[in-house]
Structure formats: structure tokens, C-alpha cells
């Protein structure tokens, strides 16, 4: 008996578990650059601006590709898009391992972002096509949580980089990504998840502009993602800077990587809490509160002068108690009608 299911039936627990595992494996290379950014800065003699490009180009690739690729699932099977993007993701890791300067590295990291755009939401659509109600919500919760888990575990591949070099870390990430693509090929439902709904014009932003509530959520969600991505890309560099000479100690370097992974990983329970608070007390109230607190805590942390327990606790609170509920509350608690689905602020965002 294969793992695949028909497109009209809810996928079984083994299928959902397999796709979540595939997503986690495909994300093996996602956080390697942020985890090893100090090493890249030293190896390639990067300026702060160049380091910023290297850290952020993945998000730029995602931003440019996500709307066209997600819209494409209305015309092509989401399974095909997901599998093609999974292969592209693995290839980007191998390409990064072969890079010897900033320019090709930027190209392959942008390719990784494009691949992520073709994996995240198309994968969710392929997995939940034809499924409604509470079952769909549970599948979506596990799938979206797997993204956070994969991005968090990817930080730990920095350990491979510190021991064997960053090229080895990307080679291993590419192998795991290829394994994730094979798992997805075997497990994703093979039914056509595209073409059954009424087609809408490509890149039609009129529903977003016409719906003031969705437009407000879009702006707020963009601000929350801005802070979250900034944290993901720069947390290791920031902690290394604060550690000073202690960062050269292997034990201290490993601790910094673990902190980066934990900061991201604990966003899973924090996000679930934010979702429940939004349902109980209202999305607008909770979102406004966490946006204000997140901006305050994030700005205040930049002025910390001591690298120690209190600074780490402050950052953990910022990520888990403030930032994550802001994002996940918007992602899961926003009650949109089916007719507004094309205008959802979160349908394109991890």
C-alpha cells in the first residue's frame, strides 16, 4: 500500500507526517548562511552591506517568486510545482557548495528563495486539496509548524560548517533536500489540485486593495515578517559580536548556534498561543498589542551592552512571547470568506 491518497479524501496521518518530514529535510540549507555568516564575512572579506545581501537575498527571491508560483497552482497541479521546487532547492545547496565568491553565492541563494516559494504554499495546497473544516485546519497547523522546525534545525548545520567547513554543510543539506524531494514524490496526493476553481486574472491585486481589513492585515503582517526575518538572518552575527573574543571558543560558538536554533524552534508553541489568544480576544486587539510590544522590545534589545544571560532572555522573550504570536495569529486566526481567499495576506508567507 502506497502513501499516496486520492485527491478527494483527507490524507492519512502517515501521509501528513511524510510531507512534514519532507519539508523539514528540504529546509536543511535554509538557515546555514545566517548560522555561518561570521565565517562567510571572514572568508570572503565581506563588508556589512555585502553580508546583508548574502543574508537577505533568499527572502528577496522568495518575495519575487511567491505570488506567481502560488497563483500558478490555480492552473497547474500543486504537486508538480512542489516537486520541481524541491529539486531546485537541493540543486541550490549543491551550487552554493561550489561557490567561491559572493556573486555566484547570491545567485544560488536567490534560487533557494525561489524554490521555497514553490514549496511552501503549493505544498500546503497539494496536501489539503479537497479537505475542509477541522481536518484541514489540523493539517495546516502541522505543516506550517514543520517550516519553523526545519528552519530551526537548519541552524544546527552550522555545527557541520564549524567542524568540516561551510561547503560540507551545504553538500549535506543538498543530500537531505534530495531525500525530501523523493519522500514528497512518494507521498503527495497525485490528484489534480489545480484548475477546478474559477480562474482569476494573474496577479490581480484588486481584491487586496478593495478589502480594507485585508490590506491592514497585509501591512501588519509585512512588518511582523520584517522583524522576524531580520532576527533569523542576524541573530548569530549579533550574538557573536556580543561574545567578543569568547566567540572563538568552540564551545561558545556551538552555544550561539544552539541559541539561534532554540530562538526559532520555540516559535512553534508561541505561535499556537498567539493563535488561541487571537481567537479568544479578537485578532485586531491581539495583533495591535503584539505589534507595539514587538517594535519596542526589538528596538530596546539593540542597545544592550552586555552579552550575558539577561540579553539572551530578552531576545528569547522578544521572539517567543511577542514576535511569533504576531505572525501566527495573523496567519491562522484571520477569518476570511472563501471569496476573499485570493486577498489573504498570509497565503503567500511562511
C-alpha positions, 0 to 999 in steps of 0.5 A, a space after each residue: 500500500 502506497 502513501 499516496 491518497 486520492 485527491 478527494 479524501 483527507 490524507 492519512 496521518 502517515 501521509 501528513 507526517 511524510 510531507 512534514 518530514 519532507 519539508 523539514 529535510 528540504 529546509 536543511 540549507 535554509 538557515 546555514 548562511 545566517 548560522 555561518 555568516 561570521 565565517 562567510 564575512 571572514 572568508 570572503 572579506 565581506 563588508 556589512 552591506 555585502 553580508 546583508 545581501 548574502 543574508 537577505 537575498 533568499 527572502 528577496 527571491 522568495 518575495 519575487 517568486 511567491 505570488 506567481 508560483 502560488 497563483 500558478 497552482 490555480 492552473 497547474 497541479 500543486 504537486 508538480 510545482 512542489 516537486 520541481 521546487 524541491 529539486 531546485 532547492 537541493 540543486 541550490 545547496 549543491 551550487 552554493 557548495 561550489 561557490 567561491 565568491 559572493 556573486 555566484 553565492 547570491 545567485 544560488 541563494 536567490 534560487 533557494 528563495 525561489 524554490 521555497 516559494 514553490 514549496 511552501 504554499 503549493 505544498 500546503 495546497 497539494 496536501 489539503 486539496 479537497 479537505 475542509 473544516 477541522 481536518 484541514 485546519 489540523 493539517 495546516 497547523 502541522 505543516 506550517 509548524 514543520 517550516 519553523 522546525 526545519 528552519 530551526 534545525 537548519 541552524 544546527 548545520 552550522 555545527 557541520 560548517 564549524 567542524 568540516 567547513 561551510 561547503 560540507 554543510 551545504 553538500 549535506 543539506 543538498 543530500 537531505 533536500 534530495 531525500 525530501 524531494 523523493 519522500 514528497 514524490 512518494 507521498 503527495 496526493 497525485 490528484 489534480 489540485 489545480 484548475 477546478 476553481 474559477 480562474 482569476 486574472 494573474 496577479 490581480 491585486 484588486 481584491 487586496 486593495 478593495 478589502 480594507 481589513 485585508 490590506 491592514 492585515 497585509 501591512 501588519 503582517 509585512 512588518 511582523 515578517 520584517 522583524 522576524 526575518 531580520 532576527 533569523 538572518 542576524 541573530 548569530 552575527 549579533 550574538 557573536 559580536 556580543 561574545 567578543 573574543 569568547 566567540 572563538 571558543 568552540 564551545 561558545 560558538 556551538 552555544 550561539 548556534 544552539 541559541 539561534 536554533 532554540 530562538 526559532 524552534 520555540 516559535 512553534 508553541 508561541 505561535 499556537 498561543 498567539 493563535 488561541 489568544 487571537 481567537 479568544 480576544 479578537 485578532 485586531 486587539 491581539 495583533 495591535 498589542 503584539 505589534 507595539 510590544 514587538 517594535 519596542 522590545 526589538 528596538 530596546 534589545 539593540 542597545 544592550 551592552 552586555 552579552 550575558 544571560 539577561 540579553 539572551 532572555 530578552 531576545 528569547 522573550 522578544 521572539 517567543 512571547 511577542 514576535 511569533 504570536 504576531 505572525 501566527 495569529 495573523 496567519 491562522 486566526 484571520 477569518 476570511 470568506 472563501 471569496 476573499 481567499 485570493 486577498 489573504 495576506 498570509 497565503 503567500 508567507 511562511 
